């Protein structure tokens, strides 16, 4: 029986604006325990994604996380998934594109994010200890 993106996605969607600093974005991502933030630019009505790797790359380049904005580090050419995609479709899309997160859209609205980690959790769940 196939599993679908809706079964694996996180419905906790962290949405930030393009003017958020990388430090602000990192704090929000950490507090929500998510590895990405959807960046909504009200001026362009566009959606982008900022990931933990984007923040790490900026820090590695010696940039100041209090001065760098999400806008400067957002991936704008985002590939979106639908809740009805199979996990196989999502995994193939991520593998082909070389990225680890997909924003999930339903009727044009972000309803979730699915990551490689989410897919792995569905495909190889950790067995729970038996109750005594």
BELMO-V859609 format. One line per field, one symbol per residue. burial: b if it has 24 or more other ideal C-beta (glycine too) atoms within 12 Angstrom, else e. A space follows every 10 residues. Layout:
burial: ???
//
This chain:
burial: eebbbbbbbb ebbbbbbbeb bbebbbebbe eeebbbbbbb eeeeeebbbb bbbbbeebee eeeebeebbb bbbbbeebbb bbbebbbebb bebbeeeebb bbbbbeeeeb bbbbbbebbe ebeeeeeeee ee
//
